[in-house]
Amino acid sequence: MAFLSLAEIFQLIVITLVLGYIFSGFIQRPRNDPFSLQRFSWKDLLFAASIATPAVVLHEFGHKFVALAFGFAASFHIFWAGLVLGVLLKIIGSPLLFLAPAYVSIPAGASALQSTFIAFAGPGMNLLLWGISALVVKYKKNMSEQELFGWAISKKLNFFLFWFNLIPIPPLDGWTVLQGIIRMF
């Protein structure tokens, strides 16, 4: 079984572009002209995608690859309704961002311990990305303003995603982690 199917690769391309578009209003490159009225920029889209996509996709891949390591079939899917909601909020200029862009399907049958590890793997990836970003911001020297800004935003975004996804309410990962812990006892 391949780690990624052609359908998953296609969905990765789509989600990267859409996340770049959605987050381009929230994550923008430092500008030489702060008074520019330009509404859309491919550079802003790519900059936002380079920060938001790893946070979202590697979160989902955490679930997928831990499930695969346990011997379960697992596949990455775009959650179209969640992605469309994010685009609609962007189009209407909402100051709030609600986004549930993807999920990983895993067949039933995991033990309590396996379910807990699979569920924690997503937020665990965000914790790892937060740690990497924090180390880069603290120790890397001679970064451009844009690079420093990108790492700082990655640090904040991944910290938020780690804690938010561990809230123990359905359908967040924290709920599945809590259920797995309860099932073990």
C-alpha positions as CSV (number, residue, x, y, z in Angstrom):
1,M,0.0,0.0,0.0
2,A,1.4,3.4,-1.0
3,F,1.7,6.1,1.6
4,L,-0.2,8.5,-0.7
5,S,-2.6,7.8,-3.4
6,L,-3.0,9.9,-6.5
7,A,-6.3,11.2,-5.1
8,E,-4.5,12.3,-1.9
9,I,-1.8,14.0,-3.9
10,F,-4.5,15.9,-5.9
11,Q,-6.3,16.8,-2.7
12,L,-3.0,18.1,-1.2
13,I,-2.5,20.4,-4.2
14,V,-6.1,21.7,-3.9
15,I,-5.9,22.2,-0.1
16,T,-2.6,24.0,-0.4
17,L,-4.0,26.5,-2.9
18,V,-7.2,27.0,-1.0
19,L,-5.5,27.3,2.4
20,G,-3.1,29.9,0.9
21,Y,-6.1,31.9,-0.4
22,I,-8.0,31.7,2.9
23,F,-5.0,32.5,5.1
24,S,-3.6,35.2,2.8
25,G,-5.9,37.7,4.6
26,F,-4.5,36.7,8.0
27,I,-0.9,35.9,7.1
28,Q,0.7,38.5,4.9
29,R,4.2,39.2,4.0
30,P,5.9,42.3,5.4
31,R,5.4,45.0,2.8
32,N,7.6,47.9,1.7
33,D,4.4,49.8,1.0
34,P,2.0,49.4,3.9
35,F,-0.6,51.6,2.3
36,S,-0.9,49.5,-0.9
37,L,-4.6,48.7,-1.7
38,Q,-3.7,45.6,-3.7
39,R,-6.3,43.0,-2.7
40,F,-4.8,39.8,-4.1
41,S,-1.2,38.7,-4.5
42,W,0.2,35.4,-5.6
43,K,3.2,36.0,-3.3
44,D,0.9,36.5,-0.3
45,L,-1.0,33.3,-1.3
46,L,2.2,31.3,-1.5
47,F,3.5,32.8,1.7
48,A,0.3,32.0,3.6
49,A,0.2,28.5,2.1
50,S,3.8,27.9,3.2
51,I,2.8,28.5,6.8
52,A,-0.8,27.3,7.0
53,T,-0.5,24.1,4.9
54,P,2.2,22.3,6.9
55,A,0.2,23.1,10.1
56,V,-3.0,21.6,8.7
57,V,-1.7,18.8,6.5
58,L,1.1,17.5,8.8
59,H,-1.5,17.4,11.6
60,E,-3.7,15.1,9.4
61,F,-0.7,13.1,8.3
62,G,0.2,12.6,12.0
63,H,-3.1,10.7,12.3
64,K,-2.6,8.9,9.0
65,F,0.9,7.6,9.5
66,V,0.3,6.5,13.1
67,A,-2.8,4.6,12.0
68,L,-0.7,3.0,9.2
69,A,2.0,2.1,11.7
70,F,-0.6,0.3,13.7
71,G,-1.6,-1.6,10.5
72,F,-4.9,0.2,9.8
73,A,-5.8,1.6,6.4
74,A,-6.0,5.3,6.6
75,S,-6.6,8.0,3.9
76,F,-6.5,11.7,3.8
77,H,-9.6,13.6,2.5
78,I,-10.5,17.2,2.0
79,F,-13.6,18.1,4.0
80,W,-15.3,20.1,1.3
81,A,-17.9,21.7,3.5
82,G,-15.3,22.9,6.0
83,L,-13.1,24.2,3.2
84,V,-16.0,26.0,1.4
85,L,-17.0,27.6,4.7
86,G,-13.5,28.9,5.1
87,V,-13.6,30.4,1.6
88,L,-17.0,31.9,2.1
89,L,-15.8,33.6,5.4
90,K,-12.8,34.9,3.5
91,I,-15.0,36.3,0.6
92,I,-17.3,38.1,3.0
93,G,-14.4,39.6,4.9
94,S,-15.2,37.9,8.2
95,P,-12.7,38.7,11.0
96,L,-13.2,35.2,12.3
97,L,-11.8,32.1,10.7
98,F,-13.5,28.8,11.2
99,L,-11.9,26.0,9.3
100,A,-12.2,22.2,9.2
101,P,-10.4,21.6,5.9
102,A,-9.5,17.9,6.1
103,Y,-9.8,14.6,7.9
104,V,-8.3,11.2,7.9
105,S,-10.6,8.2,7.6
106,I,-9.6,5.2,9.6
107,P,-11.7,2.0,9.9
108,A,-13.1,1.0,13.3
109,G,-11.4,-1.6,15.4
110,A,-8.5,0.2,17.1
111,S,-7.9,-0.5,20.8
112,A,-8.2,2.3,23.3
113,L,-4.5,2.8,23.4
114,Q,-4.2,2.8,19.6
115,S,-7.2,5.3,19.3
116,T,-5.5,7.6,21.9
117,F,-2.2,7.5,20.0
118,I,-3.8,8.0,16.6
119,A,-5.9,10.9,17.9
120,F,-3.0,12.6,19.7
121,A,-0.7,12.3,16.7
122,G,-2.3,15.2,14.9
123,P,-1.9,17.7,17.8
124,G,1.4,16.1,18.5
125,M,2.6,17.2,15.0
126,N,1.5,20.7,15.8
127,L,3.5,20.6,19.0
128,L,6.5,19.4,17.1
129,L,6.1,22.2,14.5
130,W,5.7,24.7,17.3
131,G,8.9,23.5,18.9
132,I,10.8,23.6,15.6
133,S,9.5,27.1,14.9
134,A,10.4,28.3,18.4
135,L,13.9,27.0,18.1
136,V,14.4,28.6,14.7
137,V,13.1,32.0,15.9
138,K,15.3,31.8,19.0
139,Y,18.6,30.5,17.5
140,K,18.7,31.1,13.8
141,K,20.7,34.2,12.9
142,N,20.6,36.5,9.9
143,M,17.0,35.9,8.8
144,S,15.2,38.3,6.6
145,E,12.2,40.1,8.0
146,Q,9.9,37.9,6.0
147,E,11.5,34.7,7.1
148,L,11.5,35.7,10.8
149,F,7.8,36.7,10.4
150,G,7.0,33.4,8.8
151,W,8.6,31.4,11.5
152,A,6.9,33.5,14.3
153,I,3.5,33.0,12.7
154,S,4.1,29.3,12.3
155,K,5.0,29.2,16.0
156,K,1.8,30.9,17.0
157,L,-0.4,29.0,14.6
158,N,0.9,25.6,15.6
159,F,0.7,26.4,19.3
160,F,-3.0,27.4,18.9
161,L,-3.8,24.3,16.8
162,F,-2.1,22.1,19.4
163,W,-4.2,23.4,22.3
164,F,-7.4,23.9,20.3
165,N,-7.5,20.4,18.9
166,L,-7.0,19.0,22.4
167,I,-10.2,20.5,23.8
168,P,-12.2,17.5,24.8
169,I,-15.4,18.1,22.8
170,P,-16.5,16.3,19.7
171,P,-15.3,16.2,17.0
172,L,-11.9,17.5,18.1
173,D,-9.0,15.2,18.7
174,G,-9.1,15.9,22.5
175,W,-12.5,14.1,22.7
176,T,-11.1,11.0,21.1
177,V,-8.0,11.2,23.3
178,L,-10.2,11.5,26.4
179,Q,-12.4,8.6,25.2
180,G,-9.4,6.4,24.7
181,I,-8.0,7.2,28.1
182,I,-11.4,6.5,29.7
183,R,-11.7,3.2,27.8
184,M,-8.3,2.1,29.0
185,F,-9.5,2.3,32.6
